[in-house]
């Protein structure tokens, strides 16, 4: 027994899983207690069970399956009954090119289990190895999906195009309804902001956008494609007979007690219609600006602006950068019985108690510009316009700010200084922009490091310089992503804002009137104390909130 333990220890040491000191410590405990060396190493936190199994798998010549990296094929799962998977602690993974069924097993030498699999499935079995806990979790997770797929849809490579009546009937069948509901529920529980249903050449891929990054969560057989896509289109009041043109729709659902709105878009591709669902919460929200990641100095600059009784404040950035959320945070600070606040939004993403919120409707003629004109007749103190999209909206917003209203809105530009040139390009007179605009906030969203698994390290000097740190103030210690169950193995959980707050000083106003370039305006703003997006992001790296790689990813 001791010799076997030593052989395992040597293998792990050569593979770099443990050090010689750790092996010697573990062997002492192994000899004193009689516990298997692998168990001792796990108990001492010197190695994970997965790392030990991975080394053992290479030694005996079978693959090791890590379910955080490998997603089982639903078709393979459908072949093996769940009762059999539970009985032998095994998880079907895929059917390989040689038509063998690959199965992850806690005990790949269980001859009885291999024989039963061969008889029941009709496939030759290729065993792989994984940890018992990982297999049990995979059975619980992935069989939920497989059980929602009717086996009548499986096992065929090609299907004839269904007629409209049969398509409606199939999409309403219980298995498809359950599968679609499962996808939506899993997206909400995984904190996804978008669901992507993407037809591929041989199957249907489902991906979630979590913390701004897409992750594949499952693949469904090609033969389920039409029914799944039709189900989403029926839910969203779309024309399921129209497959050649893009369509837009929406649906409202209550998931786990939360009221959610789904904005749904379809796009024809060579392999079929692609569907994207944007998940929007309809619950009331009470956001604090301090929770959005503002550094104290930037928050002070921003707050000094929106607490003024009049003027225009713009929040800029690409789609999905949290602009509306920041404006909601400011509105929550300003919201009090003495103030009359009106908003025009498309869509109304959150309910704000005490605020008059209007949903724009372009088809009915209620555009941002028309809503703004109506607002001015209602004697508001504060106006929030979801987005400045055109010249008419921009002019009315600026004129409203000049006539004693506090106007908050969003604009699509890359940085704060670019908002000024964008407004003038839209046809607003430069002197009006200089007089009305009080503050521009540019922002991005970066993923936050998971607090449970982030790893401290000493960064290389050149990497820090390339990232943008100044040579006279390089950090000695930073953090990088690890990976645990709470963050889904990504090392990141949640997002934080990265901000650039530009106040319209007299000098910047003069540059605006002279129609100076965005670069000239930005240079003056930096001289006057503005932190750029990159500087703000690197400060959050220094504080251990996010990583260098993440800031480099989201900010040019």
C-alpha positions, 0 to 999 in steps of 0.5 A: 500500500505504501509503495503504491502511494509513493508511486502515485506521489512521484507521478503527481510530483513529476506532473507538477501537481505537488512539490517534494515537500508536500509529498513528504508531508502527505506521506507522513500522514499516510503512514500514520493514519493509513488513509489513501495518499490521494485522500490525504493530499486532498484533505491537506489542500495540496491537490484537487481530486480532479488534478489527481485523477487527471494524472492517473488517467494519463498514466492508464491511457484513458481521457479525463473529463472536466465538465467545466470545459466539456459540455455533454452532447444531448443526443448522447445523454438521451441514449443512456437512461438516467437510472443507469447513470445514477446506479453506476455514477457515470455520465455520457459525454458524446459519440465520437467519429468512430461511432463509440459512446464516450462515457465519464465514469467514477470507476472506469474499470467497472466491467458490469457497468460497461456491459450494461451500457453496451447492451442497452445503448447498442454502442461500443463504449469508450470509458473516461474518468472524472470525479464522483462529485463532478459526475453527480453534479453533471447528471443533475444539471445536464439530464434536466435538459435532456429530459425536456427533449422528446426522443421523437426529435432525436437521431435523424440527420435531416428533416423535411420542412414542416408545414405551418400547422404542424410547426405550431403543434410541435412547438406547443408540445410539452417537451419543447415547452419544458425545454424553452422554459428550462433555458429561460430559467437557467439564464435567469439563475445564471445572471445572464443578460442575453440568451442566444439561440444559434443554428449551426450546421449540425445542431443548435447552440445555446449561449448566455451572456453573463457579465458581458461575456458569452458562454456556451451552455448547451447544444440541442439536436438539429431536429429540434431547431424549428420547434424551439425557434417557433416556440420563442417566436410564438411567445413573442407574438412574431409571425412564425411563417416569416423566416426570411426577414428579421423580426422584433418582438417582446414577451413578459414572464415571471421567473422565480418571483421576478417580473421580467421583460424579454426583448426578442430579435430574429435574424435569418442565417444560412443555417436557420433563424438566429434568436437573441433574447435580452432580459430586462427586469421590471421590478422596482429598483433602488440603486446607489451610485456608490454600488456602481463602482465610482471612485470617490473623486469621480463620484464627487465630480458627477454628483456636483453636476446632477445636484444643480437645478438645471443643465444637461448631463449626458452618459455615453458609451456603447450598448450594454455599458450600463448607461441607463443604470447610472442614470437610474442611480442619479434619479434615485438620489434626486427623487423626493416629493418636492421634485417632479420627475418625468422619464421617456424610455425605450423600454422602461427597464426598471420601475422607479417609485414616485417617478412618472415613467413613459414608454416610447412607442415609435409605431404610435408616433410617441418618439423621444422628441414628441415625448420631450415636447409634451413633458415641457407642458407638464412643468417638470423639474427633472427630465430623463430621456432614454437616448439622444438619437436624432437632431430633433431630440438633441435640440429639444433636450439642450433647449430644455436645459437652457430653460431651467430644467435638469435634463439627463440622457445617454449618447453613443460615443467612445469617450466623454469629449466625443459627446461634444463633437457628436452633438455639433455634428447632429446639428446643435449649435456649438454655443448652445452646447457650451451653455447647456451641457454641464457634465459628460460621463463616459463609462464601460463595464468590466468584470469583477474578480470573484472574491472567493477565488481571486489569486494574488501575484507579482506582476511583471514590470513590462506588462504593467507599463504596456497596460498603462501604469506610470513607471513611478507608481507601479503596483507590487501586488495585483490579483488575477482570476482563479476559478470556483463553483460560485463564479462558474470557473471563470474567476469573475463574478458581477461587473463594475463601472469604469468611469470618465467624468468631464465637467464643462469648465469655461475653458472647455466651453470656449473650445466647444464654441471654437469647434475644437477636436475631441482630442483637444477637449480631452487634453484640457479635461485631463489637465483639470483633473479628469481621470480617463477611462483607462486611468480609472480602470487601472486604479480598480486593478490596483485596488484588486477589484478587477484584473489587468487583462479585463481592463485591456479587454474593455478599454482601448 
